[in-house]
Amino acid sequence: MGVALRDIIIEYKGPVAWEALPGVAAVDAHNALYQFLSIIRQPDGTPLMDKKGRVTSHLSGILFRNANFLDKGVRPVYVFDGPPPDFKQKTIEERRSIRELAGERMKEALLRGDTEEAYKQARSSSRVDRDIIETSKKLLGLMGIPCIEAPSEGEAQAAHMVMQGNASYVVSQDYDTLLFGVPLLVRNLTISGKRKIHGRSVTLNPERVTLADVLKGLDITRGQLVQIAVLIGNDFNPGVKGIGPKTGLKLVKEGKFEKTMLEREPDFDPGPVMDFFLHPPVTSEYDLAWHPPDAVQIEEMLCGEYDFSIERVRKALEGIAGKAGQKTLDRWF
């Protein structure tokens, strides 16, 4: 879900060409997997599955989207969530309930033949479970793409890697990464292209958000941006009822954050949430090494185990190997 900052930062984000994106991209793994599971589906909302009924939408997304990344000179590293903070548990439970309800509504829509509604509900029912995570890590490893396990939130770890100079930007759909201090956020990389949103077809192109531009444009500090997130709600607290991003910005700039919280949410201490955003658990112990993909093992996994088309898999792998004519894979890792 993330934090709803769009209304106050919309003028500080803009399009970015693929040609400007080569370098190391720290990908918020869970966010990317949710996108793959939500978007890569049949017209009636049914996810891609193998003959055994196992979901394979995420594997398709990982193979073809990362083949595209590598072809364009982007070196992805996937950052997976570690244990969530205790105060995120309520959000996790609420999201589980939403997914379960969406799943039931999808089944009802299919029974009455409403494929459009079924597709809509199916996207909201996506869930990243242990099997999704483990098979994703396996395929990424076979593709030679590094994976990192964060001490807690993947977005915080990804932001840390950019701040340390080990990555160029974070790839995520959520604006939360800005709260963790990432200098540069790139959106729509995992879902760029033609997509059906709210019943209509749109083309999504990569866009960038620079934290320095946001803070300068709004005339606030990063700490104040976090205060706004606490007021409007985020993954760690529900926020103050009736306060949106524009009102939150106004209150914070007027120095009324503490007063508002005391009056409207007297039983909630915002300190731990703010401290988590400003000083999250992260690690500098990670290995960033890319290797040529193991084509044989990838084919064995995807085609032999999960019923992928061998022609499509080979075409994706040839696309990487065939970069810039006769150049070898080693040049790109």
DAFEN-V809040 format. One record per residue. RES is the residue in one letter. PHI is phi as a letter, one per 20 degrees, with the letter a starting at -180 (* if undefined). Layout:
res=[RES,RES]
phi=[PHI,PHI]
//
This chain:
res=[M,G,V,A,L,R,D,I,I,I,E,Y,K,G,P,V,A,W,E,A,L,P,G,V,A,A,V,D,A,H,N,A,L,Y,Q,F,L,S,I,I,R,Q,P,D,G,T,P,L,M,D,K,K,G,R,V,T,S,H,L,S,G,I,L,F,R,N,A,N,F,L,D,K,G,V,R,P,V,Y,V,F,D,G,P,P,P,D,F,K,Q,K,T,I,E,E,R,R,S,I,R,E,L,A,G,E,R,M,K,E,A,L,L,R,G,D,T,E,E,A,Y,K,Q,A,R,S,S,S,R,V,D,R,D,I,I,E,T,S,K,K,L,L,G,L,M,G,I,P,C,I,E,A,P,S,E,G,E,A,Q,A,A,H,M,V,M,Q,G,N,A,S,Y,V,V,S,Q,D,Y,D,T,L,L,F,G,V,P,L,L,V,R,N,L,T,I,S,G,K,R,K,I,H,G,R,S,V,T,L,N,P,E,R,V,T,L,A,D,V,L,K,G,L,D,I,T,R,G,Q,L,V,Q,I,A,V,L,I,G,N,D,F,N,P,G,V,K,G,I,G,P,K,T,G,L,K,L,V,K,E,G,K,F,E,K,T,M,L,E,R,E,P,D,F,D,P,G,P,V,M,D,F,F,L,H,P,P,V,T,S,E,Y,D,L,A,W,H,P,P,D,A,V,Q,I,E,E,M,L,C,G,E,Y,D,F,S,I,E,R,V,R,K,A,L,E,G,I,A,G,K,A,G,Q,K,T,L,D,R,W,F]
phi=[*,m,d,e,e,g,f,d,d,g,f,d,d,b,f,c,f,g,f,e,d,g,p,e,d,e,e,f,f,f,f,f,f,f,f,f,f,f,e,e,b,f,g,e,n,f,f,f,b,e,f,e,n,e,f,c,g,f,f,f,f,f,f,f,f,f,f,f,g,f,f,e,n,e,d,e,c,e,d,e,f,e,f,f,f,g,f,e,g,f,f,f,f,f,f,f,f,f,f,f,f,f,f,f,f,f,f,f,f,f,f,e,m,e,f,f,f,f,f,f,f,f,f,f,e,f,b,e,d,f,f,f,f,f,f,f,f,f,f,f,f,f,e,n,d,f,c,c,e,f,f,b,f,f,f,f,f,f,f,g,f,f,f,e,n,e,b,e,a,d,d,a,e,e,e,g,g,f,f,e,n,f,f,b,d,d,d,m,f,e,c,f,o,f,c,e,c,l,n,c,e,c,d,e,d,g,c,d,c,d,g,f,f,f,f,f,f,e,l,c,e,f,g,f,f,f,g,g,f,f,f,e,o,b,f,d,b,f,n,e,g,n,d,d,f,f,f,f,f,f,f,f,f,e,m,d,f,g,f,f,f,f,f,e,c,f,e,d,e,f,g,f,f,f,f,f,f,e,c,f,f,b,c,d,e,b,d,d,c,d,c,g,f,e,g,f,f,f,f,f,f,f,e,f,d,d,m,f,f,f,f,f,f,f,f,f,f,f,f,f,f,e,g,l,m,e,f,e,f,g,f,d,c]
//
